[in-house]
Amino acid sequence: MKIVAVIPARGGSKRIPKKNIRNFCGKPMIAWTILNALKSKQLDRVIVSTDDKEIARIAKKYGAEVPFLRPAELAIPTIGIEPTLKHAYEWLLKNENYKANALVLLMPTAPLRQTRHIDEAIEIFKKKKVSSVVAVNETPANHTPYWTLIRSPKGKVSLWGGVSLKNIITRSQDFPQKCYARNDLIYVLKPKNLFEKKSNLYGNKVELYIIPDPSNYEADINTPDEWADAEMKFQKLRKKGILKI
């Protein structure tokens, strides 16, 4: 199988300017994703999709391919990730006659992701022969539909789905099934998912990659405070030897 990692990195970032290439614990943010991807035994290529020449230069410096600059219409804040992946796949096919069998989406704002996460997700994809693999965490009890409250337009409060609070499950151990939340560490997918009537990452047959100890590797970085917290976490985990880079 030809398996290609695509790292999407727009130049514009309003809340944290130049977020993708800002110094994070000694390296540009995007460098951590590139370096871990390059260590993967499963990936054939590591490509950065960007509209920004400075990001392209830094990505190449750390070993990624940047065979094209992303068109401006695919670099606006409101664009979804599917058109970006579709463009990368089609560009490789048209310009290099290179047909990827699978795409691996790696967001550059996940600097705590490890190479083993990439390899393990791809192994699941191969073994299960699925349309996609999605990295997830088990959802904390209070964030599941079983304990989530909603308010109707008329003001009536109930559980998710309109279930009466009188029928709430009192113990999380009695939930009928486990729930999971995407963590955006990694998606592995068949390119054909992007060409369905509604372009999507998932396809018809989805498998979960449940991240062990997810709190060690998640980092939602959208504000300066979240950036500072993520750096402290990164340095702490690297000192403990949990981060292998």
N, C-alpha and C positions, 0 to 999 in steps of 0.2 A: 504494500500500500504506500502511496505517496501522501504523506501527512504534513500539512503546512500550518505553521502557527502564524496568525495574523494579530499584530499588536496595533490597535487603532489609537492614534494620538493627534488630536486636533491642536492647532496652534492657539486658538482662542480659549481663554479661561478667565471668567470675570471675577469669581470669588477669590481664587488664588492665581494671580497672574503667572503665566508660563509654568503651570503646575507640573506638566509632564517632564520638564527638564530642570526644574528647580532642585537645588542641592538637598538631598535627603540622606542623612547619615553618611556623607562623604562622596556620594555619587549622584548624578542626575536621577530623578525618580524613575524614569523609564529604563535606566541601565539595569536595575535589579531584575526586572522582568526579562530583559534581553539575556542577561547572563545566566539566569536559571533555565531559560528556554534552550540556550545553546548547549547546556550540559545534558539535555534530555537525550536518551537513547532511542526515543520513539519518533522524534521529529526529523523530517528531511530538510526543511527550510524554516527560517525565522524571518518574517517580513514585517516591517513597520509600514503602516498606511498612514500617511500624514500629508497635510497641505502646506506644511511649514518647512522652509529650507533649513532653519537652525535645528529643528527637531531631526530632520533627515541627516544632517551632518553629525549630530551627536549619536544618533542611532547607528550609523555606519562606523563611527569610532569604536563603539562597543561590540561590533561584530554582526549586527543585523543587516539584512538586505533592505534596500529602499529602491526598488526597481522603477518606481513611478512616484509622482506627486499626485495626491488625491484631488480630483476636480473640486472647484470651489463650492459647487452646488451640493456636494456630499460632505462639506465641512462646516455646515451651519449648526447651531446648537439644537435645533428642533429635529434634526435628521435622526432616524433610528440606526441601529447598528447593522441591520440586515443589508441595506444598500451598500454600506462600506465593504462588508464581506463579499457580497455579490460582485462588486467592482473589482476587488482583488482577484477573485477566482477567474472572472472573465478576462481580465488583463493578462494574467499568466497564460491562459488558454490561447488568446488571440495573438499575443506578442512573442511567446516562447514555445507555443504548442505544448505547454505543460499542463496536464490535467490532474489536479489534486483529487485524491479519493476521499480525503477527509480534511476538514478545517478545524483548527484549534484556536478559539478566541481567548486571548489573554489581555485583560484590561491592564494598562500600565500603572494604574493607581492601586495596585495590590502588591506592594513591595515585600510583604511578608510571605507571599506564596513561595513554595519550595519546588525544586525539580521533581521530587517524588510525586507531588500532586499531579503534575503533568503526565508523568509516565503511568501512574496508577489509573488515571482517568482514561487514557488511551488504551490501556490493557483491558479495561472493562468494555470499552467500545468495540474492541476486536473480538473479545471472548463472547460477548452477549449478542453480537451482530445486530446492533440497534441503529435507529436513526440518529440518536444523539445521547450524550451523557452530560448531566448537569450537576455541578458541585453544589451541595446543600449542607445545611446544619439542621439537626433536629430542633424543632421550634419549642421554645420555653412554654410551659403550660398556659400562662396568662396571655400568650400571643396566638394560641390556637383558636379555631372557630368555636370550640367547645366552651371557652371562657371569654370570648370577645363580645362586647356589648355594642349594639347599634341603636340609633334612634330613627324611627320612621318619619316621613314628612309630616305626619299628624302629631308627632311628639311621643309616640309610644316606644318605650325602651324594651328591648328583647335581646336574646342571644342572636348571633349571626345566623341568618337563614330564617329569622322570625320565630325561633323556638322560645317559648315562654321561660322566663327566669325561674319559674316554679319547678321547671323540669331540668334545671342545671345539674350536671354531673358533679358531685361534691368532691370526689377524689380523682386526681389526675391519673392514678393507676387504673381507673375504670374507663378511661377514654377508649372508644371502640378501635381506634387506630392511631398510629403516630403521624405527626404532621412535620413538614420540612420547609425550610426557607432557603431560597437561592442566596448564595454568598458572593457570586460573580468571580470566584477564584479561577474557574475554568469552564468552558463549554467545548465539547467535541461534537462535531456534527457532519452529516453528509451534505455536500453542496446542494444536492437536489432539494433540500428543505427550503432553500432560498428562492427556488423557482416555482414553488407551489402557488396556487391562486392567491393566497395571502402569504407573502414571504415570511418565514419564521426560522427560529433556531432549532426547533424541536423535532419536527416530522411526526410520524405516526407511532413510533415505538421508542419510548424514552426510558433511560435507566438513570438511577441516581448514584452519584458518588458522594457518600456521606463522609464528610471530613472529620477525622478524629481530632479531638482537642481543638475545635474551631476557634476558640478565643485566642489561641496563639497566632493565628494566621490572618484573621479578618482585620481590615482597616478601612473604615468608611471615611475618606478624606475629602471634605468639601469646604471646610472653613480653616482659618489659621489655628484655632484651638485644636481641632481634630488632627491637623498636621503635627502640632507639637506633641500631642498624646501618642500619635503613631510612631514618632521618632523615639520617644521614651520607651515605648513598648519594644520597638525594633532593637534598640541598644541593650535592653534588659535581656531579651531572648537570645540575642547573639552572645552576650556574656555568659549565659547559662549553657550555650552550646546547642540550643534548640534550633536556631537558624543556621543552616549549613552553607554559608557563603561568606 
